[in-house]
Amino acid sequence: MKTVNPSIIITGIFTNQKEKVECRCGTCGYEWPARPDHLLTGVGCPKCAKREKYTDESYRGKLRQVNPNIILVSPYEKSSKKALFRCRVCDTEWMAYPSAILNKTGRSGCHGQDKIRFSQKTFPETVEEVNKGITIKGKYRASRHRIECECSACRRDWEPTTESLLKKQPDICRLHGKNNHAFYERYSTEIFTKEVAMINPHIMILGEHKRLTDKMPCRCRICGAEWSVRETYLLKKYRCPGHEMRSTKAYFEKELSAVLPNIIVTGEYRGINNPVACKCGVCGYEWTQKASSLKRGKGCPECRKKKIVKAV
């Protein structure tokens, strides 16, 4: 014992390895019962390790240090059993785990201790500061209740929660809420097309809007590729699939065969502006050249030299 736990002093009577015996810590003077076999494995003072087992009196003293505004109403039994607490500020009473109150991991205060309380006058003023353009029409009751609002831009009414209006990205007007699927199913193709143009300006809508789950025919304004895709994808940043198809080696070889049918691509294709290894099908000469030059019709350099010699 002196080798494993030299700071622990046995004050009780030892009976066997499994029976608890009274101990005292030589460092802090804390006394507690412990099993001898646990002490021999190196288990030390719970108070020094911040695992102290509280009594009703010691817990109340610790609570006064951590949060003097909270009072323990019911007797303390153990940290894992809920007890009744009261707030000195507003006299609110609630049940909570004693360990959560000390560690501040649970509801460590009364319901309104850490929240700002609003009145019918102050709430609309606060919303105006956080989110301009929203007019409060309903009566304020509490933070999680819904309240009637009006959008100053489109004059439409909706009912978000009051706490969402105090955020910088609240449950905003349905006409301007880009994640509100119910809106897009209710309104016209014209408004839907405008919203898609704002998010993906390179995509042109070709069909009529019905439901977000339906596929919409589209056209890329840059490359002219046409495809159909679910309308939900168009309300996010969406890349034209024609651009992805044009970046493949197979597509480049197909385009090259129309311009230079005798040129064979032997290396890795890494894009139109990067060099690629080639081989001439006529003379067998191998060289590296920019893919964009090949696409413009600049073919085998050896065959080009022979043509110049013959011309001379």
ChimeraX commands (.cxc) that place a marker at each C-alpha (Angstrom):
marker #1 position 0.00,0.00,0.00 radius 0.5
marker #1 position 2.86,2.41,0.83 radius 0.5
marker #1 position 4.36,1.69,-2.60 radius 0.5
marker #1 position 1.14,2.11,-4.64 radius 0.5
marker #1 position -0.66,4.85,-2.64 radius 0.5
marker #1 position 1.78,6.43,-0.17 radius 0.5
marker #1 position -0.53,9.42,0.52 radius 0.5
marker #1 position -3.52,7.24,1.61 radius 0.5
marker #1 position -3.83,6.42,5.33 radius 0.5
marker #1 position -6.05,3.50,6.46 radius 0.5
marker #1 position -8.08,4.67,9.48 radius 0.5
marker #1 position -10.62,1.80,9.67 radius 0.5
marker #1 position -10.36,-1.92,10.40 radius 0.5
marker #1 position -9.33,-4.13,7.46 radius 0.5
marker #1 position -11.42,-7.30,7.05 radius 0.5
marker #1 position -10.87,-8.45,3.43 radius 0.5
marker #1 position -10.15,-7.16,-0.08 radius 0.5
marker #1 position -13.83,-6.63,-0.99 radius 0.5
marker #1 position -15.08,-4.97,2.22 radius 0.5
marker #1 position -14.81,-1.16,2.27 radius 0.5
marker #1 position -12.47,0.40,4.81 radius 0.5
marker #1 position -12.25,3.98,6.07 radius 0.5
marker #1 position -9.40,6.00,4.53 radius 0.5
marker #1 position -7.94,9.48,4.81 radius 0.5
marker #1 position -5.99,11.46,2.22 radius 0.5
marker #1 position -2.62,12.67,3.58 radius 0.5
marker #1 position -2.66,15.57,1.07 radius 0.5
marker #1 position -6.08,17.19,1.60 radius 0.5
marker #1 position -7.39,15.37,4.71 radius 0.5
marker #1 position -10.52,14.07,2.97 radius 0.5
marker #1 position -12.04,10.90,4.49 radius 0.5
marker #1 position -14.07,8.29,2.60 radius 0.5
marker #1 position -14.72,4.49,2.51 radius 0.5
marker #1 position -12.94,2.54,-0.26 radius 0.5
marker #1 position -12.33,-1.06,-1.26 radius 0.5
marker #1 position -8.78,-2.28,-0.46 radius 0.5
marker #1 position -8.38,-4.01,-3.83 radius 0.5
marker #1 position -9.19,-0.70,-5.57 radius 0.5
marker #1 position -6.59,1.11,-3.46 radius 0.5
marker #1 position -3.96,-1.46,-4.45 radius 0.5
marker #1 position -4.63,-0.82,-8.15 radius 0.5
marker #1 position -3.81,2.88,-7.70 radius 0.5
marker #1 position -7.25,4.41,-7.09 radius 0.5
marker #1 position -6.59,7.47,-4.93 radius 0.5
marker #1 position -8.41,10.34,-3.24 radius 0.5
marker #1 position -11.68,11.25,-5.02 radius 0.5
marker #1 position -11.48,14.85,-3.82 radius 0.5
marker #1 position -8.00,15.36,-5.26 radius 0.5
marker #1 position -9.24,13.75,-8.50 radius 0.5
marker #1 position -12.35,15.99,-8.42 radius 0.5
marker #1 position -14.63,12.97,-7.91 radius 0.5
marker #1 position -15.72,13.88,-4.42 radius 0.5
marker #1 position -18.96,12.32,-3.16 radius 0.5
marker #1 position -21.03,15.13,-1.69 radius 0.5
marker #1 position -23.19,15.11,1.39 radius 0.5
marker #1 position -26.22,17.39,1.65 radius 0.5
marker #1 position -24.19,20.00,3.52 radius 0.5
marker #1 position -21.10,19.87,1.28 radius 0.5
marker #1 position -23.22,20.03,-1.89 radius 0.5
marker #1 position -25.07,23.14,-0.71 radius 0.5
marker #1 position -21.74,24.79,0.09 radius 0.5
marker #1 position -20.38,23.95,-3.39 radius 0.5
marker #1 position -23.59,25.25,-5.01 radius 0.5
marker #1 position -23.20,28.60,-3.24 radius 0.5
marker #1 position -19.73,28.92,-4.78 radius 0.5
marker #1 position -20.79,27.94,-8.32 radius 0.5
marker #1 position -24.11,29.83,-8.54 radius 0.5
marker #1 position -25.29,31.79,-5.50 radius 0.5
marker #1 position -28.64,32.59,-7.18 radius 0.5
marker #1 position -29.76,28.92,-7.08 radius 0.5
marker #1 position -31.09,27.22,-3.92 radius 0.5
marker #1 position -31.46,23.47,-3.36 radius 0.5
marker #1 position -35.02,23.00,-2.03 radius 0.5
marker #1 position -35.24,19.23,-1.64 radius 0.5
marker #1 position -32.63,17.14,0.29 radius 0.5
marker #1 position -29.54,16.05,-1.64 radius 0.5
marker #1 position -29.31,12.26,-2.10 radius 0.5
marker #1 position -26.88,11.67,-4.99 radius 0.5
marker #1 position -25.68,13.47,-8.12 radius 0.5
marker #1 position -27.56,11.16,-10.52 radius 0.5
marker #1 position -30.96,11.65,-8.85 radius 0.5
marker #1 position -32.98,14.75,-9.72 radius 0.5
marker #1 position -33.60,17.33,-7.00 radius 0.5
marker #1 position -35.77,20.44,-6.72 radius 0.5
marker #1 position -34.05,23.83,-7.22 radius 0.5
marker #1 position -35.27,27.41,-6.92 radius 0.5
marker #1 position -34.01,30.67,-8.43 radius 0.5
marker #1 position -33.51,33.55,-5.98 radius 0.5
marker #1 position -34.15,36.10,-8.76 radius 0.5
marker #1 position -37.59,35.06,-10.05 radius 0.5
marker #1 position -38.62,32.27,-7.62 radius 0.5
marker #1 position -38.89,29.72,-10.46 radius 0.5
marker #1 position -38.66,26.09,-9.32 radius 0.5
marker #1 position -37.57,23.16,-11.52 radius 0.5
marker #1 position -36.18,19.62,-11.28 radius 0.5
marker #1 position -32.58,18.99,-12.37 radius 0.5
marker #1 position -29.63,16.67,-11.81 radius 0.5
marker #1 position -27.33,18.10,-9.09 radius 0.5
marker #1 position -24.22,17.22,-11.13 radius 0.5
marker #1 position -25.58,19.14,-14.14 radius 0.5
marker #1 position -26.10,22.27,-12.02 radius 0.5
marker #1 position -22.49,22.20,-10.80 radius 0.5
marker #1 position -21.01,21.34,-14.20 radius 0.5
marker #1 position -23.33,23.75,-16.06 radius 0.5
marker #1 position -24.11,21.02,-18.60 radius 0.5
marker #1 position -27.84,20.94,-17.90 radius 0.5
marker #1 position -30.41,23.64,-17.22 radius 0.5
marker #1 position -28.14,25.44,-14.78 radius 0.5
marker #1 position -30.53,28.28,-13.98 radius 0.5
marker #1 position -34.16,29.31,-14.09 radius 0.5
marker #1 position -36.07,29.39,-17.39 radius 0.5
marker #1 position -35.50,33.08,-17.98 radius 0.5
marker #1 position -32.17,33.56,-16.26 radius 0.5
marker #1 position -30.01,33.81,-19.39 radius 0.5
marker #1 position -32.67,35.21,-21.79 radius 0.5
marker #1 position -33.71,38.75,-22.55 radius 0.5
marker #1 position -37.34,39.47,-21.70 radius 0.5
marker #1 position -39.34,41.50,-24.25 radius 0.5
marker #1 position -42.51,43.51,-24.04 radius 0.5
marker #1 position -45.07,44.37,-26.75 radius 0.5
marker #1 position -43.11,47.55,-27.43 radius 0.5
marker #1 position -39.49,46.35,-27.23 radius 0.5
marker #1 position -39.87,43.17,-29.33 radius 0.5
marker #1 position -40.84,44.92,-32.65 radius 0.5
marker #1 position -38.03,47.43,-32.09 radius 0.5
marker #1 position -35.47,44.63,-31.61 radius 0.5
marker #1 position -36.68,42.79,-34.72 radius 0.5
marker #1 position -36.37,46.01,-36.74 radius 0.5
marker #1 position -32.72,46.32,-35.66 radius 0.5
marker #1 position -31.85,42.70,-36.52 radius 0.5
marker #1 position -33.98,42.18,-39.67 radius 0.5
marker #1 position -35.12,45.32,-41.44 radius 0.5
marker #1 position -38.18,44.97,-43.66 radius 0.5
marker #1 position -40.23,42.82,-41.27 radius 0.5
marker #1 position -43.29,44.36,-39.60 radius 0.5
marker #1 position -44.75,42.69,-36.50 radius 0.5
marker #1 position -48.57,42.53,-36.69 radius 0.5
marker #1 position -49.35,39.94,-34.01 radius 0.5
marker #1 position -49.08,39.99,-30.22 radius 0.5
marker #1 position -45.83,38.90,-28.58 radius 0.5
marker #1 position -46.30,36.07,-26.04 radius 0.5
marker #1 position -43.04,34.09,-25.65 radius 0.5
marker #1 position -39.86,33.21,-27.52 radius 0.5
marker #1 position -41.11,29.91,-28.99 radius 0.5
marker #1 position -44.63,31.00,-29.94 radius 0.5
marker #1 position -45.52,31.98,-33.50 radius 0.5
marker #1 position -46.34,35.59,-34.33 radius 0.5
marker #1 position -47.96,37.20,-37.36 radius 0.5
marker #1 position -45.58,39.29,-39.53 radius 0.5
marker #1 position -45.67,41.22,-42.77 radius 0.5
marker #1 position -42.91,41.58,-45.38 radius 0.5
marker #1 position -42.46,45.22,-46.39 radius 0.5
marker #1 position -41.08,44.15,-49.81 radius 0.5
marker #1 position -43.98,42.02,-51.08 radius 0.5
marker #1 position -46.71,42.72,-48.46 radius 0.5
marker #1 position -47.19,39.03,-47.71 radius 0.5
marker #1 position -48.08,37.65,-44.26 radius 0.5
marker #1 position -46.61,34.59,-42.53 radius 0.5
marker #1 position -46.18,33.28,-38.98 radius 0.5
marker #1 position -42.62,32.36,-37.88 radius 0.5
marker #1 position -41.49,31.71,-34.30 radius 0.5
marker #1 position -40.51,34.86,-32.41 radius 0.5
marker #1 position -37.02,33.53,-31.60 radius 0.5
marker #1 position -36.28,32.94,-35.32 radius 0.5
marker #1 position -36.92,36.62,-36.05 radius 0.5
marker #1 position -34.06,37.56,-33.73 radius 0.5
marker #1 position -31.51,35.65,-35.82 radius 0.5
marker #1 position -29.62,37.12,-38.77 radius 0.5
marker #1 position -31.03,34.40,-41.06 radius 0.5
marker #1 position -34.58,33.92,-39.73 radius 0.5
marker #1 position -37.60,32.08,-41.07 radius 0.5
marker #1 position -38.05,34.92,-43.55 radius 0.5
marker #1 position -40.89,35.80,-45.90 radius 0.5
marker #1 position -42.04,32.86,-48.02 radius 0.5
marker #1 position -41.57,34.85,-51.20 radius 0.5
marker #1 position -37.88,35.34,-50.38 radius 0.5
marker #1 position -37.21,32.12,-48.44 radius 0.5
marker #1 position -35.18,30.04,-50.91 radius 0.5
marker #1 position -35.58,26.83,-48.91 radius 0.5
marker #1 position -39.36,26.98,-48.68 radius 0.5
marker #1 position -40.62,24.20,-50.99 radius 0.5
marker #1 position -44.28,25.04,-50.38 radius 0.5
marker #1 position -43.75,28.46,-51.95 radius 0.5
marker #1 position -42.33,27.13,-55.21 radius 0.5
marker #1 position -45.20,24.70,-55.63 radius 0.5
marker #1 position -47.75,27.44,-55.09 radius 0.5
marker #1 position -46.45,30.25,-57.29 radius 0.5
marker #1 position -45.88,30.72,-61.02 radius 0.5
marker #1 position -43.16,29.59,-63.42 radius 0.5
marker #1 position -42.07,33.22,-63.84 radius 0.5
marker #1 position -41.11,33.64,-60.16 radius 0.5
marker #1 position -39.44,30.20,-60.09 radius 0.5
marker #1 position -37.39,31.10,-63.19 radius 0.5
marker #1 position -36.24,34.35,-61.56 radius 0.5
marker #1 position -35.12,32.50,-58.43 radius 0.5
marker #1 position -33.14,29.97,-60.52 radius 0.5
marker #1 position -31.56,32.83,-62.51 radius 0.5
marker #1 position -30.36,34.42,-59.25 radius 0.5
marker #1 position -28.77,31.17,-58.01 radius 0.5
marker #1 position -27.57,29.72,-61.36 radius 0.5
marker #1 position -27.36,32.52,-63.96 radius 0.5
marker #1 position -25.82,30.18,-66.57 radius 0.5
marker #1 position -28.92,27.92,-66.67 radius 0.5
marker #1 position -31.99,28.67,-68.80 radius 0.5
marker #1 position -35.37,27.14,-67.87 radius 0.5
marker #1 position -37.16,25.61,-70.88 radius 0.5
marker #1 position -40.27,24.02,-69.32 radius 0.5
marker #1 position -43.20,24.94,-67.08 radius 0.5
marker #1 position -42.88,24.75,-63.30 radius 0.5
marker #1 position -45.27,22.30,-61.56 radius 0.5
marker #1 position -43.68,20.51,-58.60 radius 0.5
marker #1 position -40.17,20.42,-57.15 radius 0.5
marker #1 position -40.04,16.65,-57.55 radius 0.5
marker #1 position -40.60,16.88,-61.34 radius 0.5
marker #1 position -37.75,17.09,-63.82 radius 0.5
marker #1 position -37.24,20.42,-65.59 radius 0.5
marker #1 position -35.67,20.72,-69.08 radius 0.5
marker #1 position -32.75,23.19,-69.06 radius 0.5
marker #1 position -30.15,24.67,-71.36 radius 0.5
marker #1 position -26.66,25.97,-70.55 radius 0.5
marker #1 position -26.17,29.56,-71.73 radius 0.5
marker #1 position -22.41,28.95,-72.09 radius 0.5
marker #1 position -22.04,25.67,-74.00 radius 0.5
marker #1 position -25.61,25.15,-75.23 radius 0.5
marker #1 position -25.96,21.68,-73.66 radius 0.5
marker #1 position -29.53,20.56,-72.86 radius 0.5
marker #1 position -30.61,18.16,-70.11 radius 0.5
marker #1 position -33.40,17.52,-67.57 radius 0.5
marker #1 position -32.93,17.65,-63.81 radius 0.5
marker #1 position -35.09,17.76,-60.67 radius 0.5
marker #1 position -36.18,21.29,-59.81 radius 0.5
marker #1 position -34.81,20.99,-56.25 radius 0.5
marker #1 position -31.23,20.82,-57.63 radius 0.5
marker #1 position -31.74,24.07,-59.56 radius 0.5
marker #1 position -32.39,25.93,-56.29 radius 0.5
marker #1 position -28.79,25.21,-55.25 radius 0.5
marker #1 position -25.47,25.86,-56.97 radius 0.5
marker #1 position -25.63,23.49,-59.94 radius 0.5
marker #1 position -22.93,22.73,-62.51 radius 0.5
marker #1 position -23.78,22.16,-66.15 radius 0.5
marker #1 position -23.32,18.43,-66.97 radius 0.5
marker #1 position -22.22,19.44,-70.48 radius 0.5
marker #1 position -19.12,21.06,-68.97 radius 0.5
marker #1 position -18.27,17.83,-67.16 radius 0.5
marker #1 position -18.84,15.75,-70.32 radius 0.5
marker #1 position -16.58,18.03,-72.37 radius 0.5
marker #1 position -13.74,17.57,-69.88 radius 0.5
marker #1 position -13.45,13.79,-70.59 radius 0.5
marker #1 position -10.88,12.14,-72.87 radius 0.5
marker #1 position -13.56,10.29,-74.88 radius 0.5
marker #1 position -15.35,13.53,-75.76 radius 0.5
marker #1 position -12.05,15.21,-76.77 radius 0.5
marker #1 position -11.11,12.25,-79.03 radius 0.5
marker #1 position -14.53,12.42,-80.68 radius 0.5
marker #1 position -14.13,16.14,-81.43 radius 0.5
marker #1 position -10.52,15.65,-82.56 radius 0.5
marker #1 position -11.49,12.90,-85.03 radius 0.5
marker #1 position -13.63,15.42,-86.93 radius 0.5
marker #1 position -10.69,17.86,-87.25 radius 0.5
marker #1 position -7.60,15.57,-87.37 radius 0.5
marker #1 position -8.69,11.95,-88.02 radius 0.5
marker #1 position -5.07,10.68,-88.29 radius 0.5
marker #1 position -4.01,11.87,-84.80 radius 0.5
marker #1 position -4.19,9.35,-81.91 radius 0.5
marker #1 position -4.21,10.54,-78.28 radius 0.5
marker #1 position -1.81,8.29,-76.33 radius 0.5
marker #1 position -1.36,10.25,-73.08 radius 0.5
marker #1 position -3.61,11.36,-70.26 radius 0.5
marker #1 position -6.09,14.12,-71.10 radius 0.5
marker #1 position -6.10,16.78,-68.33 radius 0.5
marker #1 position -8.11,19.56,-69.98 radius 0.5
marker #1 position -8.23,21.67,-73.12 radius 0.5
marker #1 position -5.46,24.05,-71.96 radius 0.5
marker #1 position -2.97,21.33,-70.91 radius 0.5
marker #1 position -0.49,19.42,-73.13 radius 0.5
marker #1 position -1.34,15.86,-74.20 radius 0.5
marker #1 position 0.80,13.11,-75.73 radius 0.5
marker #1 position -0.10,12.29,-79.37 radius 0.5
marker #1 position 0.92,9.97,-82.20 radius 0.5
marker #1 position 0.55,10.48,-85.91 radius 0.5
marker #1 position -1.28,7.64,-87.67 radius 0.5
marker #1 position 0.47,8.38,-91.00 radius 0.5
marker #1 position 4.20,8.60,-90.10 radius 0.5
marker #1 position 4.18,7.23,-86.54 radius 0.5
marker #1 position 5.81,10.35,-85.03 radius 0.5
marker #1 position 5.10,10.97,-81.32 radius 0.5
marker #1 position 5.07,14.37,-79.63 radius 0.5
marker #1 position 3.36,16.44,-76.93 radius 0.5
marker #1 position 1.14,19.39,-77.76 radius 0.5
marker #1 position -1.59,21.53,-76.22 radius 0.5
marker #1 position -5.03,20.00,-76.61 radius 0.5
marker #1 position -6.46,23.35,-77.74 radius 0.5
marker #1 position -3.90,23.51,-80.61 radius 0.5
marker #1 position -4.90,20.05,-81.81 radius 0.5
marker #1 position -8.54,21.07,-81.74 radius 0.5
marker #1 position -7.75,24.11,-83.91 radius 0.5
marker #1 position -6.23,21.79,-86.56 radius 0.5
marker #1 position -2.49,22.01,-85.79 radius 0.5
marker #1 position -1.44,18.44,-86.55 radius 0.5
marker #1 position 1.75,16.39,-86.87 radius 0.5
marker #1 position 4.90,18.61,-87.12 radius 0.5
marker #1 position 6.84,15.97,-89.14 radius 0.5
marker #1 position 4.14,15.68,-91.78 radius 0.5
marker #1 position 4.01,19.49,-91.92 radius 0.5
marker #1 position 7.80,19.64,-92.58 radius 0.5
marker #1 position 7.54,17.09,-95.41 radius 0.5
marker #1 position 4.82,19.14,-97.04 radius 0.5
marker #1 position 7.03,22.26,-96.89 radius 0.5
marker #1 position 10.01,20.36,-98.43 radius 0.5
marker #1 position 7.85,19.02,-101.28 radius 0.5
marker #1 position 6.50,22.49,-101.93 radius 0.5
marker #1 position 10.06,23.87,-102.25 radius 0.5
marker link #1:1,2 radius 0.2
marker link #1:2,3 radius 0.2
marker link #1:3,4 radius 0.2
marker link #1:4,5 radius 0.2
marker link #1:5,6 radius 0.2
marker link #1:6,7 radius 0.2
marker link #1:7,8 radius 0.2
marker link #1:8,9 radius 0.2
marker link #1:9,10 radius 0.2
marker link #1:10,11 radius 0.2
marker link #1:11,12 radius 0.2
marker link #1:12,13 radius 0.2
marker link #1:13,14 radius 0.2
marker link #1:14,15 radius 0.2
marker link #1:15,16 radius 0.2
marker link #1:16,17 radius 0.2
marker link #1:17,18 radius 0.2
marker link #1:18,19 radius 0.2
marker link #1:19,20 radius 0.2
marker link #1:20,21 radius 0.2
marker link #1:21,22 radius 0.2
marker link #1:22,23 radius 0.2
marker link #1:23,24 radius 0.2
marker link #1:24,25 radius 0.2
marker link #1:25,26 radius 0.2
marker link #1:26,27 radius 0.2
marker link #1:27,28 radius 0.2
marker link #1:28,29 radius 0.2
marker link #1:29,30 radius 0.2
marker link #1:30,31 radius 0.2
marker link #1:31,32 radius 0.2
marker link #1:32,33 radius 0.2
marker link #1:33,34 radius 0.2
marker link #1:34,35 radius 0.2
marker link #1:35,36 radius 0.2
marker link #1:36,37 radius 0.2
marker link #1:37,38 radius 0.2
marker link #1:38,39 radius 0.2
marker link #1:39,40 radius 0.2
marker link #1:40,41 radius 0.2
marker link #1:41,42 radius 0.2
marker link #1:42,43 radius 0.2
marker link #1:43,44 radius 0.2
marker link #1:44,45 radius 0.2
marker link #1:45,46 radius 0.2
marker link #1:46,47 radius 0.2
marker link #1:47,48 radius 0.2
marker link #1:48,49 radius 0.2
marker link #1:49,50 radius 0.2
marker link #1:50,51 radius 0.2
marker link #1:51,52 radius 0.2
marker link #1:52,53 radius 0.2
marker link #1:53,54 radius 0.2
marker link #1:54,55 radius 0.2
marker link #1:55,56 radius 0.2
marker link #1:56,57 radius 0.2
marker link #1:57,58 radius 0.2
marker link #1:58,59 radius 0.2
marker link #1:59,60 radius 0.2
marker link #1:60,61 radius 0.2
marker link #1:61,62 radius 0.2
marker link #1:62,63 radius 0.2
marker link #1:63,64 radius 0.2
marker link #1:64,65 radius 0.2
marker link #1:65,66 radius 0.2
marker link #1:66,67 radius 0.2
marker link #1:67,68 radius 0.2
marker link #1:68,69 radius 0.2
marker link #1:69,70 radius 0.2
marker link #1:70,71 radius 0.2
marker link #1:71,72 radius 0.2
marker link #1:72,73 radius 0.2
marker link #1:73,74 radius 0.2
marker link #1:74,75 radius 0.2
marker link #1:75,76 radius 0.2
marker link #1:76,77 radius 0.2
marker link #1:77,78 radius 0.2
marker link #1:78,79 radius 0.2
marker link #1:79,80 radius 0.2
marker link #1:80,81 radius 0.2
marker link #1:81,82 radius 0.2
marker link #1:82,83 radius 0.2
marker link #1:83,84 radius 0.2
marker link #1:84,85 radius 0.2
marker link #1:85,86 radius 0.2
marker link #1:86,87 radius 0.2
marker link #1:87,88 radius 0.2
marker link #1:88,89 radius 0.2
marker link #1:89,90 radius 0.2
marker link #1:90,91 radius 0.2
marker link #1:91,92 radius 0.2
marker link #1:92,93 radius 0.2
marker link #1:93,94 radius 0.2
marker link #1:94,95 radius 0.2
marker link #1:95,96 radius 0.2
marker link #1:96,97 radius 0.2
marker link #1:97,98 radius 0.2
marker link #1:98,99 radius 0.2
marker link #1:99,100 radius 0.2
marker link #1:100,101 radius 0.2
marker link #1:101,102 radius 0.2
marker link #1:102,103 radius 0.2
marker link #1:103,104 radius 0.2
marker link #1:104,105 radius 0.2
marker link #1:105,106 radius 0.2
marker link #1:106,107 radius 0.2
marker link #1:107,108 radius 0.2
marker link #1:108,109 radius 0.2
marker link #1:109,110 radius 0.2
marker link #1:110,111 radius 0.2
marker link #1:111,112 radius 0.2
marker link #1:112,113 radius 0.2
marker link #1:113,114 radius 0.2
marker link #1:114,115 radius 0.2
marker link #1:115,116 radius 0.2
marker link #1:116,117 radius 0.2
marker link #1:117,118 radius 0.2
marker link #1:118,119 radius 0.2
marker link #1:119,120 radius 0.2
marker link #1:120,121 radius 0.2
marker link #1:121,122 radius 0.2
marker link #1:122,123 radius 0.2
marker link #1:123,124 radius 0.2
marker link #1:124,125 radius 0.2
marker link #1:125,126 radius 0.2
marker link #1:126,127 radius 0.2
marker link #1:127,128 radius 0.2
marker link #1:128,129 radius 0.2
marker link #1:129,130 radius 0.2
marker link #1:130,131 radius 0.2
marker link #1:131,132 radius 0.2
marker link #1:132,133 radius 0.2
marker link #1:133,134 radius 0.2
marker link #1:134,135 radius 0.2
marker link #1:135,136 radius 0.2
marker link #1:136,137 radius 0.2
marker link #1:137,138 radius 0.2
marker link #1:138,139 radius 0.2
marker link #1:139,140 radius 0.2
marker link #1:140,141 radius 0.2
marker link #1:141,142 radius 0.2
marker link #1:142,143 radius 0.2
marker link #1:143,144 radius 0.2
marker link #1:144,145 radius 0.2
marker link #1:145,146 radius 0.2
marker link #1:146,147 radius 0.2
marker link #1:147,148 radius 0.2
marker link #1:148,149 radius 0.2
marker link #1:149,150 radius 0.2
marker link #1:150,151 radius 0.2
marker link #1:151,152 radius 0.2
marker link #1:152,153 radius 0.2
marker link #1:153,154 radius 0.2
marker link #1:154,155 radius 0.2
marker link #1:155,156 radius 0.2
marker link #1:156,157 radius 0.2
marker link #1:157,158 radius 0.2
marker link #1:158,159 radius 0.2
marker link #1:159,160 radius 0.2
marker link #1:160,161 radius 0.2
marker link #1:161,162 radius 0.2
marker link #1:162,163 radius 0.2
marker link #1:163,164 radius 0.2
marker link #1:164,165 radius 0.2
marker link #1:165,166 radius 0.2
marker link #1:166,167 radius 0.2
marker link #1:167,168 radius 0.2
marker link #1:168,169 radius 0.2
marker link #1:169,170 radius 0.2
marker link #1:170,171 radius 0.2
marker link #1:171,172 radius 0.2
marker link #1:172,173 radius 0.2
marker link #1:173,174 radius 0.2
marker link #1:174,175 radius 0.2
marker link #1:175,176 radius 0.2
marker link #1:176,177 radius 0.2
marker link #1:177,178 radius 0.2
marker link #1:178,179 radius 0.2
marker link #1:179,180 radius 0.2
marker link #1:180,181 radius 0.2
marker link #1:181,182 radius 0.2
marker link #1:182,183 radius 0.2
marker link #1:183,184 radius 0.2
marker link #1:184,185 radius 0.2
marker link #1:185,186 radius 0.2
marker link #1:186,187 radius 0.2
marker link #1:187,188 radius 0.2
marker link #1:188,189 radius 0.2
marker link #1:189,190 radius 0.2
marker link #1:190,191 radius 0.2
marker link #1:191,192 radius 0.2
marker link #1:192,193 radius 0.2
marker link #1:193,194 radius 0.2
marker link #1:194,195 radius 0.2
marker link #1:195,196 radius 0.2
marker link #1:196,197 radius 0.2
marker link #1:197,198 radius 0.2
marker link #1:198,199 radius 0.2
marker link #1:199,200 radius 0.2
marker link #1:200,201 radius 0.2
marker link #1:201,202 radius 0.2
marker link #1:202,203 radius 0.2
marker link #1:203,204 radius 0.2
marker link #1:204,205 radius 0.2
marker link #1:205,206 radius 0.2
marker link #1:206,207 radius 0.2
marker link #1:207,208 radius 0.2
marker link #1:208,209 radius 0.2
marker link #1:209,210 radius 0.2
marker link #1:210,211 radius 0.2
marker link #1:211,212 radius 0.2
marker link #1:212,213 radius 0.2
marker link #1:213,214 radius 0.2
marker link #1:214,215 radius 0.2
marker link #1:215,216 radius 0.2
marker link #1:216,217 radius 0.2
marker link #1:217,218 radius 0.2
marker link #1:218,219 radius 0.2
marker link #1:219,220 radius 0.2
marker link #1:220,221 radius 0.2
marker link #1:221,222 radius 0.2
marker link #1:222,223 radius 0.2
marker link #1:223,224 radius 0.2
marker link #1:224,225 radius 0.2
marker link #1:225,226 radius 0.2
marker link #1:226,227 radius 0.2
marker link #1:227,228 radius 0.2
marker link #1:228,229 radius 0.2
marker link #1:229,230 radius 0.2
marker link #1:230,231 radius 0.2
marker link #1:231,232 radius 0.2
marker link #1:232,233 radius 0.2
marker link #1:233,234 radius 0.2
marker link #1:234,235 radius 0.2
marker link #1:235,236 radius 0.2
marker link #1:236,237 radius 0.2
marker link #1:237,238 radius 0.2
marker link #1:238,239 radius 0.2
marker link #1:239,240 radius 0.2
marker link #1:240,241 radius 0.2
marker link #1:241,242 radius 0.2
marker link #1:242,243 radius 0.2
marker link #1:243,244 radius 0.2
marker link #1:244,245 radius 0.2
marker link #1:245,246 radius 0.2
marker link #1:246,247 radius 0.2
marker link #1:247,248 radius 0.2
marker link #1:248,249 radius 0.2
marker link #1:249,250 radius 0.2
marker link #1:250,251 radius 0.2
marker link #1:251,252 radius 0.2
marker link #1:252,253 radius 0.2
marker link #1:253,254 radius 0.2
marker link #1:254,255 radius 0.2
marker link #1:255,256 radius 0.2
marker link #1:256,257 radius 0.2
marker link #1:257,258 radius 0.2
marker link #1:258,259 radius 0.2
marker link #1:259,260 radius 0.2
marker link #1:260,261 radius 0.2
marker link #1:261,262 radius 0.2
marker link #1:262,263 radius 0.2
marker link #1:263,264 radius 0.2
marker link #1:264,265 radius 0.2
marker link #1:265,266 radius 0.2
marker link #1:266,267 radius 0.2
marker link #1:267,268 radius 0.2
marker link #1:268,269 radius 0.2
marker link #1:269,270 radius 0.2
marker link #1:270,271 radius 0.2
marker link #1:271,272 radius 0.2
marker link #1:272,273 radius 0.2
marker link #1:273,274 radius 0.2
marker link #1:274,275 radius 0.2
marker link #1:275,276 radius 0.2
marker link #1:276,277 radius 0.2
marker link #1:277,278 radius 0.2
marker link #1:278,279 radius 0.2
marker link #1:279,280 radius 0.2
marker link #1:280,281 radius 0.2
marker link #1:281,282 radius 0.2
marker link #1:282,283 radius 0.2
marker link #1:283,284 radius 0.2
marker link #1:284,285 radius 0.2
marker link #1:285,286 radius 0.2
marker link #1:286,287 radius 0.2
marker link #1:287,288 radius 0.2
marker link #1:288,289 radius 0.2
marker link #1:289,290 radius 0.2
marker link #1:290,291 radius 0.2
marker link #1:291,292 radius 0.2
marker link #1:292,293 radius 0.2
marker link #1:293,294 radius 0.2
marker link #1:294,295 radius 0.2
marker link #1:295,296 radius 0.2
marker link #1:296,297 radius 0.2
marker link #1:297,298 radius 0.2
marker link #1:298,299 radius 0.2
marker link #1:299,300 radius 0.2
marker link #1:300,301 radius 0.2
marker link #1:301,302 radius 0.2
marker link #1:302,303 radius 0.2
marker link #1:303,304 radius 0.2
marker link #1:304,305 radius 0.2
marker link #1:305,306 radius 0.2
marker link #1:306,307 radius 0.2
marker link #1:307,308 radius 0.2
marker link #1:308,309 radius 0.2
marker link #1:309,310 radius 0.2
marker link #1:310,311 radius 0.2
marker link #1:311,312 radius 0.2
view
